[in-house]
Amino acid sequence: MMHYTSLKEIRDYVAANVSGFHLTRLARLEGLKLKQILKRKNPYLFKAKNILTAEALVRVLLDAHLSSQEETLFGDFLEGLAIYINARALGGKKSNAEGIDLEFDRDGIRYLVSIKSGPNWGNSSQINKMRDNFKKPHALRAPASQSSIYVRLMVAVMAVMNRLTKVITKSSAVSASGNSSPGM
C-alpha cells in the first residue's frame, strides 16, 4: 500500500522532532568536560596551527567538538525523517540489522538501505565496512512468506536535502519564536 507523504506531514514531523535535536545538543554541551575533548585531540595539530593561548585552544576545541556533534545529531534527525517518510509511503521500518538503517519490500524486492546525510560521509574503510554489513546473512534472508530478489542499496539523503533544509530551518525558527504553525 503506497501512501504519498504530503509536505504538511513532513513539516509536522519536523516541527515535532527538531526540538529533540536542539535539546540533545544543549544537554551534550552542558555535560561537556574539557578533559574529555583533550583526550581525543592531537596536541601537535594545535602547535602546527600556532595556537598559543589557553583561550584560543579552548575556542578551537569547542568549535571542532560542536561541529562534529551537530553533524552527528543532524544526521540522526535526517535518518529519522527518511524512515518516517518511507514508513508512510512504502511501509518501511527501522532495521535491526547492523549497518542497515531501513528496510522495505516493494514489487517482490527487499530493499536494504544505509542512510547517509552528507556528500562526503565516509572514508574507504567505512565504505568497506558498510559493504560487509550488506553481505552478512541477515541482509540476504528472505521473509518467511516471500521469495524475494535482494537489492543492496547505498542511499545518500541528498536529493531532497535543499528542500528539507528549508523546512527544518523554518520549523526551527517557528519553534524558537513559539509560533506553532510553520508557514512555508
C-alpha positions in Angstrom: 0.0 0.0 0.0 1.6 3.3 -1.1 0.8 6.5 0.6 2.3 9.7 -0.6 3.6 11.8 2.3 2.5 15.4 1.9 4.7 18.4 2.6 2.4 19.2 5.5 3.0 15.8 7.1 6.8 16.3 6.7 6.5 19.8 8.2 4.6 18.4 11.1 7.2 15.7 11.7 10.0 18.2 11.5 8.2 20.7 13.9 7.5 17.9 16.4 11.0 16.4 16.2 13.5 19.2 15.5 13.3 20.4 19.2 14.9 17.0 20.1 17.9 17.9 18.0 18.3 21.2 19.9 17.6 19.7 23.3 20.2 16.8 22.8 22.7 19.4 21.5 22.2 21.5 24.6 22.4 18.6 27.0 25.6 17.3 25.5 27.1 20.8 25.7 26.1 21.1 29.3 27.7 17.8 30.1 30.9 18.5 28.2 34.2 18.3 30.0 37.4 19.8 28.6 39.4 16.7 29.7 37.1 14.5 27.5 37.8 16.6 24.4 41.5 16.8 25.1 41.8 13.0 25.2 40.5 12.8 21.6 42.6 15.6 20.0 46.1 15.6 18.6 48.1 18.2 20.6 50.7 18.6 17.7 48.0 19.9 15.4 47.3 22.8 17.7 51.1 23.6 17.8 51.1 23.4 14.0 48.1 25.8 13.8 50.1 28.2 16.1 47.5 28.1 18.9 49.5 29.6 21.8 46.9 30.6 24.4 44.6 28.6 26.6 41.6 30.7 25.4 42.4 30.0 21.7 42.9 26.3 22.4 39.5 26.1 24.2 37.8 28.0 21.4 39.2 25.7 18.7 38.4 22.6 20.7 34.9 23.7 21.4 34.2 24.7 17.8 35.5 21.4 16.5 33.6 19.4 19.0 30.3 21.3 18.4 30.7 20.9 14.6 31.3 17.2 14.8 28.5 16.7 17.3 26.0 18.8 15.3 26.7 16.8 12.1 26.0 13.5 14.0 22.9 14.8 15.7 21.6 16.3 12.4 22.4 13.1 10.6 20.4 11.1 13.2 17.5 13.6 12.7 17.6 13.2 8.9 17.7 9.4 9.3 14.6 9.5 11.4 12.9 11.7 8.8 13.8 9.4 6.0 12.5 6.4 7.9 9.3 8.3 8.7 8.7 9.2 5.1 9.5 5.7 3.8 7.3 4.1 6.5 4.3 6.3 5.4 5.0 5.8 1.7 6.2 2.2 1.4 5.6 0.6 4.8 9.3 0.5 5.6 10.8 0.2 9.0 14.0 0.9 11.0 16.2 -2.1 10.5 17.6 -4.1 13.4 20.4 -5.4 11.3 23.9 -4.0 11.9 24.8 -1.2 9.5 21.4 -1.2 7.8 19.1 1.7 8.7 15.9 1.0 6.8 14.3 -2.0 5.1 11.2 -2.3 3.0 9.7 -4.5 0.3 8.3 -3.3 -3.0 7.3 -5.3 -6.0 8.8 -8.5 -4.6 12.2 -6.9 -3.9 13.6 -6.4 -0.5 15.4 -3.1 -0.2 18.1 -2.6 2.4 19.2 1.0 2.9 22.0 2.6 4.7 21.1 6.3 5.1 23.9 8.9 4.9 23.1 12.6 5.3 26.1 14.3 3.7 28.0 14.2 0.5 31.4 13.1 2.0 30.1 10.7 4.6 32.8 8.0 4.7 36.3 7.1 4.0 37.3 3.9 2.2 37.4 1.7 5.4 33.9 2.9 6.4 32.6 2.2 2.9 34.1 -1.3 3.0 32.5 -1.9 6.4 29.1 -0.9 5.0 29.6 -3.3 2.1 30.4 -6.1 4.6 27.2 -5.3 6.5 25.2 -5.8 3.3 26.9 -9.1 2.7 26.0 -10.6 6.1 23.4 -13.4 6.3 20.8 -11.1 7.9 20.9 -9.0 4.7 20.3 -12.0 2.5 17.5 -13.6 4.5 14.1 -13.6 2.8 10.9 -13.0 4.8 9.3 -16.5 5.5 6.3 -15.9 3.2 8.2 -14.4 0.3 10.8 -15.4 -2.2 12.4 -12.1 -3.0 15.2 -10.7 -5.1 17.5 -8.8 -2.9 18.9 -5.5 -3.8 21.7 -3.9 -1.9 21.3 -0.1 -1.8 23.5 2.6 -0.5 21.5 5.7 -0.3 22.5 9.3 0.4 19.7 11.5 1.5 20.9 14.4 -0.6 18.3 14.6 -3.4 15.8 16.3 -1.1 18.3 18.0 1.2 17.8 21.5 -0.1 14.1 21.4 0.4 14.3 19.6 3.8 16.8 22.2 5.0 14.3 24.9 4.2 11.6 23.0 6.1 13.8 22.4 9.0 15.1 26.0 9.1 11.6 27.4 9.1 10.4 24.9 11.7 13.4 25.8 13.9 12.6 29.4 13.6 8.9 28.8 14.4 9.9 26.6 17.4 12.3 29.3 18.7 9.6 32.1 18.3 6.9 30.0 20.0 4.6 30.1 17.0 3.2 26.7 16.3 2.2 27.0 12.7 5.1 26.7 10.3 4.4 28.8 7.3 6.0 27.6 4.1 
